[in-house]
């Protein structure tokens, strides 16, 4: 794919907007891309990146990249016109509601906000206006809020209180409202806390796991998760799971 734009979102995050000569394939919110990192001698395996948004009008795929290691830092140094080798789409996405009347809460933490954007856009397109609940350590961790606000209501939390309500996402006052469905992605402790809330309130809940995924095809077995159905590969059988399939102590 060809890099059409590289946008700096923070000192640690970039947004890559990629395009191709062919129309992009169908992609579901929650699916991901395995990216080959060229030019990084220390990076031998592809890097899994969540699909953040698909702009059909411009034939663009958006990837939000957190520059935390050699591979992702190399991706952050890409320039317009560079090419990126991607395997896509991989994995299984979130379950879309059957009715647009459902109240859906989308909870994202850190770079886990990325798949919530595309999910929110797809929900909005079907007439369901979601509520986004986005959390970070500081205001600098809350990214692309102007884009999120195009598709639904945005509620924010920061651990230091620099933006939105102070605390964790599970402390936000919006949880006093009624929701029919919750979808979440982010750090595992956050997702477990959200799953616990959903379980206590008998709300359908799906989580997008972020286990290490080296191949994306279920071959290397490094992303295995224990479930009610035995050991499953997160890359092939997920990354999205209903919480009832996971052996989480919630």
N, C-alpha and C positions, 0 to 999 in steps of 0.2 A: 504494500500500500504506500501511497505517497503522502508525505506530511504537508498539509495545506496551511496549518498554523500551529504555533507553539505559544501558549499564553501562560505567563507566570501568575499563579494564584496566591502564592506565598513564598517565603524563602525556602520552603521544603516541598512545594507542590507545583506541578505544571499540568496544563490541559493540552493534550495532543489532539488535534483535529485531523483525521486521516481520510483520504478518499481513494477511489480506485477507478480504473477505466471502465469496469463493468459495474452494473447495479449491485449494490450491497445485498447479500442474502438476508432472508428473514432472520430476525434475532429477537429473543424474548428477554424481558427484564430479569436480571439475575444470572444470565449466562455470562461467559467470560471469554477472554482471548489469551492465547499463549504466544508471547512475543519473543522472537529470537533477538538477542542483543549482540550486535556486531560492534567490533572495535573495543571490546572489553576483555582482555586476556584472562581475567579472573572469573569470567561468567561463562560457564559451560552449558547450563541448562536454560531453557526458556523461562520467562517470567509470566505468571498468571496475572492478568489485569482485568478488573470488572468492566463490563460495558456500561459506560456512564450515560450515553445518549446516542440515539441514531437520528440524524437529520436527513430524512428521506428527500426533502426538497433539494438539498445540496449534495446528496449522496455522500454524507459524512458520517464517520464513526468517531465518537469522542471517548478518549481514555484519560481519566484522572490518575496521575502518577505521583506517588509519594517517593521522594528521592531519599531512600534510607540505606542503600548499599551501592556497590560498584555498578551493578547492572542498571538499576533504576536511575542512578546519577548519569550514566551514559545516555539513557533515554531522555533525560532532561536537557541534554546538550544537543539534541537533534535540531536541525535547521529546516526551514521551509524548502521543500524540494527533495529532501532526503527520502529514502525508501525504508520501510519497516516490514520485515517478514512476519506475518501473523497467521496463526491457525485459528479459525473461527467459523461459526460460534460453537462453543463447547459447554457441556453441562446442561442442566435443567433449570428452568426459570421459576419465578413465583407464579402461584395460581391466581388468575384474575377472577374477580367476583362475577357471579352470574347476573347480578342486578346492579344497576348504576345507583340504586338507592342505598347501598351499603355505606356505612361510615368506616373508612379505612384509615388507620394510623400507620405512618411509615417512619420508623425510628432508625436514624443513622448516627454513628459515632466515628469520628476521625475520617479516614479514607473510606470507611463503610458508608459514607453519605453517597458515594458515587452511584451505585446501582439504584438507590432510592430515587434519583432524578429521572432516570428512564422509566422506572415503574410508575412514578407519579405522572409523567407525561402520557403514558399509555392509559392510565386510569382516567385522566382528564379527557382524553380523546373519546372514551366511551361514555362520557357524561357523569363520571364519578369524581367528585372533587375531594382529593385526599387532604389529610392533615399531616404535615411534615413535623417531626420532632427531632431536631438536630442538636447534638451535643459535642462539646470539645473542652479541652483544658482551659483555653483562653479564647478571646474573640478572634485571634489570628487563625484558629483552627476551623472556623466556620466559613466555608468557601461557597462561592457561586450563589449566594442567597438571592440575588436579583433574578437568576434563572429559575430557581426553585419557586419563587413567588408567582411565576407565570402559570403554574399548574395547581396551586393549592395554597392553603394557609400554612404559614411557617411559624413554628414555635421553637425557641432557642433556650439552651442551657449552657453555662460555662462553670467549671469548677471554681474559678476565682471570682465569678460574678461580673466579669468585664463586659458581658453581653447577654441579654436575656435573663432568665431566672438563675440564681446561683444554686449549684448542686449538680446532681446527676440527672439523666433523662427520666429516670424512674421517680424523681422527686417533683417533676413539673406539674403545675396545677391543671394542665389540660387532661391529665389522667383521671380527673374527676368527671369527665364527660363520658358518654356512652360510645363505644366502638364495637363494630361487628367483626373486625378483622385487624390483625397487626402483622406487619412485615418488618423485619429488622436485619441490619448488617452492621458489624463493627467489632470491637474487641470482645473476646469471649465472655469475660465477666459481665460486660454490659448486656450482651445478648441473653445470658442466663438470668440476669435480673429482670429483663423484659419478659422472658419466657415464664418466669415465676409469677409476675404480675398477671400475664395473660391466663395462666393456669388457674390462679386464684379466682379470677373473674370470669372464667369459662368463656374466654374469647379465642377464636381460631387464630393460630399464630404460626408463621413460618419464619425461619432464620436462614441466613446465607452464611455458611461456615467459611472460615478463612484458613483452613488447614494448608500446610505447605503442599503445593501441587507442582511437581516437576515435569510431568509429561502431559497431563491434561486428558489422557485417553484411558486411564485405568490400568496401565501396564506396570508402572514402577512401584505401586502400592505404598508410597510414602504418605499418602493423604488419608489412610484408612480411618474410619470412625466407627466406634461400636454403636450398634443400633438394636432395636427390637427384632430386626431381621438378620442379625449377625453383623459381621464386619463388612462395611460398604466403602467403596471409594468415593470420596467427596467430589472428585473431579467428574466422574462418570455418572454416579447415582445422585449427586447433588449438583451444585453446592447448596441448593435450597432444600431444606427439610422441614416438614411439619414437626413441631416440637414433640408430638406424641410418638414419633419414630426414634427419638434420641434417648439415650440412657442418662439424661441429666437429672441430678437430684434437685428437683424444683418443687 
